């Protein structure tokens, strides 16, 4: 839980610093509302079982697993000390991605879909993901909106499955 607070504080600090800094010519910004979804992994579910459940549910939802960042290994390598386990998993539905990018190329900022599983300082495990605000999705053309809504619901389903160790 402490790691989550530190991460959010760093993100806020970086946002604040970049907002006041002189911007290079040509860079523009679009303000969007984001939501952070999280659910605690049940104590009886191991980190590896949560990962396996996440990947299996993604497959059931037709979201392709496209990569993982095992950031805890990088932290351990840089500090020379073991780090709490934290991994960021990337998933994609290429057809939905194409629809979203056709509707608005800035949607690339949300791709691929990312869901993290982390262990906090107390040893609790969490499944965490950034979710687009529903207003962004509702502003898309009908077919694109329906596909994007399906992906968002699939991500929530994947998070719950991982938290319960559902296979």
Buried (B, 14 or more C-beta within 10 A) or exposed (E): EEBBEEBEEEEEEEEEEEEEEEEEEEEEEEEEEEEEBBBEBEEEBEBEBBBBBBBBBBEEBEBEBBEBBEBBEEBBEEEEEEBBBBBBBBBBBEEBBEBBBEBBEEBEEBBBBBBBBBBBEEEEBBBBBBBBEBEBBEEBEEEBBEBBBBBBEBBBBBBBBBBBBBE
